[in-house]
Amino acid sequence: MYEMHFGVPMSGAVLNNINTRLDARTVAVLLKHSGSKLVFVDPASLQLLHDALRLLPADHPAPRVIPMEDPYEKQFPPADPSTLTSKDIIISGGENISSVEVESVICSHPAVSEVAVVAQPDEFWGETPCAFVVLKKDEARAVPTGEDVIAWCRARMPHYMVPKTVVFRADLPRTSTGKVQKDVLRDIAKEMERTGKKNSSKM
């Protein structure tokens, strides 16, 4: 990991570290989103990787797998998992991948024009996805409800990634350069959680 952290960028490529504690479906999502061409993997994680590769879409080219034997593994055995802390885990930007994936799935809905997904505080889970949706202006099309959007997501992604709240808006707040102001949407999501507003809210 240390060698690749410097070697891969110096070769002109992009390094995408994947946490081996994730499940195969999540690893597959990260591989698909990043468009990884090569995967360097410790032999101990080969089964996890193979399971993830089987979950990639049929039309998505699988990356080349390169097992990395550690010549010092017997001399320095891996740490007991019970002694590991969050400082022992390296992840590159993984916290944003789920938002991108959720936004991609919601945007594939025929009635949706735009979407932005942010984290919303949750009493039991800490944070859950909250989707702000702008619908297409089409009077001939049935207007979906928040439950419809959630059902659409459930059929197309892992359930833990499905938004718990859907908010329909006329537009999304943007900066003067056109960038969606997710900080504004996060504040709205926090206020909704505080006041107990549910799905299908219109703003």
Residue pairs with C-beta under 8 A, 6 or more apart in sequence:
1 17
1 90
4 15
4 40
5 15
8 14
8 15
9 15
14 34
15 92
16 30
16 34
16 36
16 92
16 93
17 90
17 91
17 92
18 27
18 30
18 31
18 91
18 94
19 89
19 90
19 91
19 94
20 42
20 45
20 48
21 89
22 30
24 48
24 51
24 52
24 54
24 55
25 52
25 55
25 158
26 158
27 48
27 49
27 51
27 52
28 52
28 53
28 55
28 56
29 97
29 98
29 101
29 157
29 158
30 94
30 97
31 39
31 52
31 53
31 56
31 63
32 56
32 57
32 60
33 97
33 100
33 101
36 63
37 63
37 64
38 63
38 64
38 66
39 49
39 63
39 64
39 65
39 66
40 66
40 68
41 49
41 65
41 66
41 67
41 68
42 67
42 68
42 70
43 67
43 68
43 69
46 65
46 67
49 65
53 62
53 63
53 65
56 62
79 88
98 129
98 161
99 117
99 118
99 119
99 129
101 157
101 161
102 117
102 129
102 131
102 153
102 157
102 161
102 162
102 163
103 115
103 116
103 117
103 131
105 152
105 153
105 156
105 157
106 112
106 115
106 117
106 131
106 133
106 149
106 152
106 153
106 163
107 114
107 115
108 156
109 144
109 149
109 152
110 136
110 141
111 135
111 136
111 138
111 141
111 142
111 143
111 144
112 133
112 134
112 135
112 136
112 144
112 149
113 134
113 135
113 136
113 137
114 133
114 134
114 171
114 172
115 131
115 132
115 133
115 134
116 131
116 132
116 172
116 180
116 182
116 185
117 129
117 130
117 131
117 132
117 163
118 129
118 130
118 132
118 182
118 185
118 186
118 189
119 127
119 128
119 129
119 130
119 186
119 189
120 127
120 128
120 129
120 130
120 164
120 165
120 186
120 189
120 190
120 192
120 193
121 127
121 189
121 190
121 193
122 128
122 164
122 193
128 163
128 164
128 165
129 161
129 162
129 163
129 164
129 165
130 163
130 164
130 165
130 166
130 167
130 185
130 189
130 192
131 149
131 163
131 165
131 166
131 167
132 167
132 169
132 172
132 185
132 188
133 149
133 166
133 167
133 168
133 169
134 168
134 169
134 170
134 171
134 172
135 143
135 144
135 168
144 152
145 199
145 200
146 165
146 166
146 167
146 168
146 198
146 199
146 200
146 201
147 199
147 200
149 163
149 166
150 162
150 163
150 164
150 166
150 199
153 161
153 162
153 163
154 162
164 199
165 189
165 192
165 197
165 198
165 199
165 201
166 199
166 200
166 201
167 188
167 192
167 201
167 202
167 203
168 200
168 201
168 202
168 203
169 202
169 203
170 203
172 180
172 181
172 185
173 180
173 181
173 184
173 185
174 180
174 181
175 181
188 203
192 201
